[in-house]
Amino acid sequence: LAEFKREGARLAEDDKARLREIDRELSLLSSRFSQNVLDDTKAFELFVDDPAELSGLPPSALDLARDSAAAVGKSGYRLTLQAPSVNAVLSYADKRTLREAVWRAYNDRATRAPHDNRELIVRLLELRRARARLLGFAHFADLVTEERMAKTGAEARRFVRDLTEKTEDAFRRERAELLAYRREIEGPDAPGLAPWDIGYYAEKLKRARYAFDDEALRPY
């Protein structure tokens, strides 16, 4: 009964028609949103001819990049925004500008024409709010969480705040440890950690201090 109610069973006919319009548009825009992300991900490719530019990448990542280039009829190495390529660059590439370029491309997906999702996001939020209010909820978060453990959007937010408070000290401590390690191997004047540095130095720290190598686990 609760599920029927959330789908509009108790609404007046006019409101039911409005709900169907909202759901139809939400479906179309959600599909377009996903397609834009997929298309923008596929559109990116970075070709590298000099293997020295890919210093630090393990053989498996180099083989993948070489095969990717060959698949499109090119020589050298082809980097993409697919997870195996992105993760390898951000974890192992010694060249900082390469890590930055890949990180920015990955995090900027679907933010420019012809695959710009920014206006879609605004419209999706408007439609979600309209759907929630039509069904008697103050916020879309309340509609989504009613049948889940949190029950309300406010409780979900409280949970996130509580989790943040419990983990923030450890986060700051580990970040400081990572920066100290970078300056330990590069000198006291080494710059602070940018987002594209975290995975790279974390991987180095795990190898140096704990003899742990993600790449060694790949065959398994």
LODRENBA-863023 format. One line per 3 residues: their letters; for each residue x, y, z of C-alpha. Coordinates in steps of 0.25 Angstrom, whole numbers, padded with zeros to 4 digits. Example, Ala and Ser with C-alpha at 12.3 -4.5 7.8 and 13.67 -1.06 7.14 Angstrom:
<pts>
as	0049/-0018/0031 | 0055/-0004/0029
</pts>
This chain:
<pts>
lae	0000/0000/0000 | 0011/0009/0003 | 0018/0007/-0010
fkr	0005/0009/-0017 | 0003/0022/-0010 | 0018/0027/-0014
ega	0014/0024/-0028 | 0002/0033/-0028 | -0010/0023/-0025
rla	-0017/0033/-0016 | -0016/0045/-0025 | -0027/0052/-0032
edd	-0028/0049/-0047 | -0021/0063/-0051 | -0010/0060/-0041
kar	-0008/0046/-0047 | -0007/0052/-0061 | 0003/0062/-0056
lre	0011/0051/-0049 | 0012/0043/-0062 | 0017/0055/-0069
idr	0028/0057/-0058 | 0032/0042/-0059 | 0032/0042/-0074
els	0041/0054/-0074 | 0050/0049/-0063 | 0052/0036/-0070
lls	0056/0043/-0083 | 0065/0053/-0076 | 0072/0042/-0068
srf	0075/0034/-0080 | 0080/0046/-0087 | 0089/0049/-0075
sqn	0095/0035/-0075 | 0097/0036/-0090 | 0104/0049/-0089
vld	0114/0043/-0078 | 0116/0031/-0087 | 0119/0039/-0100
dtk	0128/0049/-0093 | 0136/0037/-0087 | 0137/0031/-0100
afe	0141/0044/-0107 | 0154/0046/-0099 | 0167/0040/-0104
lfv	0181/0044/-0102 | 0192/0038/-0111 | 0206/0037/-0105
ddp	0218/0033/-0115 | 0229/0034/-0105 | 0229/0023/-0095
ael	0237/0032/-0085 | 0225/0040/-0084 | 0218/0028/-0077
sgl	0229/0026/-0067 | 0224/0018/-0055 | 0213/0011/-0062
pps	0213/-0004/-0060 | 0215/-0013/-0072 | 0200/-0017/-0071
ald	0196/-0003/-0073 | 0206/0000/-0084 | 0201/-0013/-0091
lar	0187/-0008/-0090 | 0190/0006/-0095 | 0198/0000/-0107
dsa	0186/-0009/-0110 | 0176/0002/-0109 | 0184/0010/-0119
aav	0186/-0001/-0129 | 0171/-0004/-0128 | 0168/0010/-0134
gks	0179/0008/-0145 | 0190/0017/-0137 | 0204/0014/-0132
gyr	0209/0018/-0119 | 0200/0018/-0106 | 0185/0022/-0105
ltl	0180/0027/-0091 | 0165/0028/-0089 | 0155/0031/-0078
qap	0152/0016/-0076 | 0154/0012/-0062 | 0167/0003/-0065
svn	0174/0014/-0072 | 0170/0025/-0062 | 0173/0017/-0050
avl	0187/0013/-0055 | 0191/0027/-0059 | 0186/0033/-0045
sya	0193/0022/-0037 | 0206/0020/-0045 | 0210/0031/-0055
dkr	0222/0039/-0050 | 0219/0051/-0059 | 0210/0060/-0051
tlr	0205/0068/-0063 | 0200/0055/-0069 | 0193/0051/-0056
eav	0186/0065/-0055 | 0182/0064/-0070 | 0175/0051/-0068
wra	0169/0055/-0054 | 0163/0068/-0060 | 0157/0061/-0072
ynd	0151/0050/-0064 | 0145/0059/-0054 | 0140/0070/-0065
rat	0132/0059/-0073 | 0119/0064/-0078 | 0121/0079/-0074
rap	0123/0085/-0088 | 0116/0084/-0102 | 0112/0075/-0108
hdn	0110/0066/-0096 | 0107/0077/-0085 | 0099/0072/-0074
rel	0099/0084/-0065 | 0085/0089/-0070 | 0080/0075/-0069
ivr	0084/0074/-0054 | 0076/0087/-0051 | 0064/0081/-0058
lle	0065/0068/-0052 | 0065/0074/-0038 | 0053/0082/-0041
lrr	0045/0070/-0046 | 0049/0062/-0034 | 0045/0073/-0025
ara	0032/0074/-0032 | 0029/0059/-0031 | 0032/0059/-0016
rll	0023/0070/-0013 | 0012/0065/-0022 | 0012/0052/-0014
gfa	0012/0060/-0001 | 0027/0060/0003 | 0035/0073/0007
hfa	0047/0068/-0001 | 0051/0058/-0011 | 0061/0052/-0001
dlv	0049/0049/0009 | 0042/0042/-0003 | 0054/0033/-0006
tee	0058/0030/0009 | 0044/0027/0014 | 0045/0012/0011
rma	0059/0011/0015 | 0066/0011/0028 | 0068/0026/0029
ktg	0053/0029/0027 | 0056/0044/0025 | 0065/0053/0017
aea	0069/0060/0030 | 0073/0047/0037 | 0082/0043/0025
rrf	0089/0056/0026 | 0091/0055/0041 | 0097/0041/0038
vrd	0107/0048/0028 | 0110/0058/0038 | 0113/0048/0049
lte	0121/0040/0039 | 0129/0052/0036 | 0132/0056/0050
kte	0136/0041/0053 | 0146/0041/0041 | 0151/0055/0039
daf	0163/0053/0049 | 0167/0041/0043 | 0166/0047/0029
rre	0175/0059/0033 | 0185/0050/0040 | 0186/0041/0028
rae	0187/0053/0018 | 0198/0059/0027 | 0205/0046/0027
lla	0205/0045/0012 | 0210/0059/0010 | 0221/0056/0020
yrr	0225/0044/0012 | 0225/0052/-0001 | 0234/0062/0005
eie	0243/0051/0011 | 0246/0046/-0003 | 0245/0059/-0011
gpd	0251/0069/-0001 | 0244/0079/0009 | 0240/0089/-0002
apg	0231/0079/-0010 | 0218/0085/-0012 | 0205/0081/-0005
lap	0196/0069/-0010 | 0187/0072/-0021 | 0175/0062/-0024
wdi	0183/0056/-0036 | 0195/0053/-0026 | 0187/0045/-0015
gyy	0187/0032/-0022 | 0201/0033/-0027 | 0207/0035/-0014
aek	0198/0026/-0006 | 0203/0015/-0016 | 0217/0018/-0013
lkr	0215/0019/0002 | 0209/0005/0002 | 0220/-0001/-0005
ary	0231/0006/0003 | 0225/0004/0017 | 0217/-0009/0016
afd	0223/-0016/0004 | 0208/-0016/-0002 | 0207/-0015/-0017
dea	0193/-0014/-0024 | 0199/-0018/-0037 | 0205/-0031/-0031
lrp	0191/-0036/-0028 | 0186/-0033/-0042 | 0188/-0048/-0047
y	0179/-0053/-0036
</pts>
